[in-house]
Amino acid sequence: MPTVPALELAARDDRVRLLWNDGHNLYIAGALNRVLRVAQSPKLVYFCASHGLARDPTWLQDILTPLDDPAIGAAGCVLPCQFSAVAAVPEDIIDPQHHIQGGVWSARLDVLRQVGFSHRFPFEFCDVDLSRRLLTAGYQLASTATIVSVAGGVIPDPERYKYVHDYR
């Protein structure tokens, strides 16, 4: 199956609504807080439009399905991390220390509205902070086996995934 840029694939879906920020970069936290104010669907999928490749259009269902479980706060590519990078105080460091990698993830809107996004992390570590907030609020993170995302490096065997996010 040919690889399609994720933004092009999303533009074909009637459920997708694109928001234009009048050419201003709100960074991820600002943009997602804007989305929380206007979104109407019960679920949200975030993906990096410049580094994401959809290999199979069913990736969208794969990343949304875990959200049917009310215990799940977010789904995507779960990786280890260190909460010390986002902890305001030592008490913010909780276990397990893992996060949904920020290149592609899904979450329920009611949960996102509950935990919010911190402007303290307008770009880097926003995904780690969100994951820590979700875990602290009692939610779980679900790993989606058909999705892969890395912040650095190259993904071995990207062909085995339906959606690939990396920085090639």
C-alpha positions as CSV (number, residue, x, y, z in Angstrom):
1,M,0.0,0.0,0.0
2,P,1.4,3.4,-0.9
3,T,2.4,5.9,1.9
4,V,0.2,9.0,2.2
5,P,1.1,12.1,4.2
6,A,-1.2,12.1,7.3
7,L,-2.5,15.6,6.6
8,E,-3.6,14.7,3.1
9,L,-5.4,11.6,4.5
10,A,-7.1,13.6,7.2
11,A,-8.3,16.2,4.7
12,R,-10.3,13.5,3.0
13,D,-12.2,12.6,6.2
14,D,-15.4,14.6,6.9
15,R,-14.9,14.2,10.6
16,V,-11.7,16.3,10.5
17,R,-11.7,20.0,11.1
18,L,-8.6,22.0,10.4
19,L,-8.0,25.2,12.4
20,W,-5.9,28.0,11.0
21,N,-4.1,30.3,13.5
22,D,-3.8,33.3,11.2
23,G,-0.2,32.3,10.5
24,H,0.8,32.4,14.1
25,N,2.6,29.5,15.8
26,L,0.7,28.9,19.0
27,Y,3.0,25.9,19.7
28,I,1.5,22.6,20.7
29,A,0.2,23.6,24.2
30,G,-1.5,26.8,22.9
31,A,-2.9,25.1,19.8
32,L,-4.3,22.2,21.8
33,N,-5.9,24.5,24.4
34,R,-7.6,26.2,21.5
35,V,-8.8,22.9,20.2
36,L,-10.2,22.1,23.6
37,R,-12.3,25.2,23.4
38,V,-13.9,24.5,20.0
39,A,-13.9,20.7,19.6
40,Q,-17.2,19.0,19.4
41,S,-16.3,15.3,19.0
42,P,-15.8,13.2,22.1
43,K,-12.4,12.0,20.9
44,L,-9.3,13.8,19.6
45,V,-6.5,12.6,17.4
46,Y,-3.3,14.6,17.3
47,F,-0.6,13.9,14.7
48,C,2.4,15.7,13.4
49,A,1.5,16.8,9.9
50,S,5.1,17.3,8.8
51,H,6.6,14.0,10.0
52,G,3.8,11.5,9.9
53,L,3.1,8.9,7.2
54,A,0.0,6.8,7.0
55,R,0.7,3.5,5.5
56,D,-2.8,2.1,6.1
57,P,-6.0,4.2,6.7
58,T,-7.2,1.9,9.4
59,W,-4.6,3.4,11.7
60,L,-7.2,5.9,12.8
61,Q,-9.5,3.3,14.1
62,D,-6.6,1.5,15.8
63,I,-5.7,4.6,17.8
64,L,-9.3,5.5,18.7
65,T,-10.5,2.1,19.8
66,P,-8.6,2.0,23.2
67,L,-10.5,5.2,24.2
68,D,-13.7,3.2,24.5
69,D,-12.3,2.0,27.9
70,P,-13.0,4.8,30.4
71,A,-9.8,3.9,32.3
72,I,-7.7,5.0,29.2
73,G,-6.7,8.6,29.1
74,A,-4.6,8.5,25.9
75,A,-3.5,6.0,23.3
76,G,-0.5,5.9,20.9
77,C,3.1,4.9,21.1
78,V,4.0,4.4,24.8
79,L,7.7,4.9,25.6
80,P,9.8,5.2,28.7
81,C,10.6,8.7,30.0
82,Q,11.8,10.6,33.0
83,F,9.2,12.8,34.7
84,S,12.0,14.7,36.3
85,A,12.1,16.7,33.0
86,V,8.6,18.1,33.8
87,A,8.3,17.9,37.5
88,A,7.7,21.3,39.3
89,V,8.5,19.6,42.6
90,P,9.8,16.1,43.5
91,E,6.3,15.0,44.4
92,D,5.4,15.3,40.7
93,I,7.6,12.3,39.9
94,I,5.4,9.3,39.8
95,D,5.7,5.7,38.6
96,P,5.4,4.2,36.1
97,Q,7.5,6.7,34.1
98,H,6.3,6.3,30.6
99,H,4.5,8.6,28.2
100,I,2.6,8.8,24.9
101,Q,5.2,10.0,22.4
102,G,4.0,13.3,21.1
103,G,4.1,12.7,17.3
104,V,0.7,10.9,17.2
105,W,-1.8,10.2,19.9
106,S,-5.5,10.1,20.7
107,A,-7.5,11.1,23.8
108,R,-11.0,11.7,25.0
109,L,-11.9,15.3,25.1
110,D,-13.5,15.2,28.5
111,V,-10.3,13.8,29.9
112,L,-8.2,16.5,28.2
113,R,-10.4,19.2,29.4
114,Q,-10.0,17.8,32.9
115,V,-6.2,17.8,32.9
116,G,-5.4,20.5,30.4
117,F,-2.1,21.5,28.8
118,S,0.6,23.6,30.5
119,H,2.0,26.6,28.8
120,R,5.1,25.9,30.8
121,F,5.8,23.4,28.0
122,P,4.8,25.1,24.8
123,F,6.6,22.7,22.6
124,E,9.2,20.3,24.1
125,F,8.0,17.9,26.9
126,C,4.3,18.8,26.4
127,D,3.7,15.1,25.7
128,V,5.6,14.0,28.8
129,D,3.7,16.5,30.9
130,L,0.4,15.5,29.5
131,S,1.1,11.8,30.2
132,R,2.2,12.6,33.8
133,R,-1.1,14.7,34.3
134,L,-3.2,11.8,32.9
135,L,-1.4,9.2,35.1
136,T,-1.7,11.5,38.2
137,A,-5.5,11.8,37.5
138,G,-5.8,8.0,37.6
139,Y,-5.9,7.3,33.8
140,Q,-3.9,4.7,32.0
141,L,-2.0,5.1,28.7
142,A,-2.7,2.5,26.0
143,S,-0.1,1.4,23.5
144,T,-1.3,1.0,20.0
145,A,0.8,-1.7,18.3
146,T,0.2,-0.5,14.8
147,I,1.5,3.0,15.5
148,V,5.1,4.0,16.0
149,S,6.6,7.4,16.9
150,V,10.1,8.4,17.9
151,A,11.5,11.8,18.9
152,G,14.9,11.1,17.5
153,G,16.5,8.4,15.4
154,V,15.2,6.1,12.8
155,I,12.5,3.5,13.1
156,P,13.7,0.0,12.1
157,D,11.2,-1.8,9.8
158,P,8.7,1.1,9.4
159,E,6.8,-1.0,6.9
160,R,5.3,-3.2,9.7
161,Y,3.4,-0.2,11.1
162,K,0.2,1.4,9.8
163,Y,1.3,4.9,10.9
164,V,4.9,6.1,11.3
165,H,6.1,9.3,12.9
166,D,9.8,10.1,12.9
167,Y,12.1,13.0,12.0
168,R,13.7,11.7,8.8
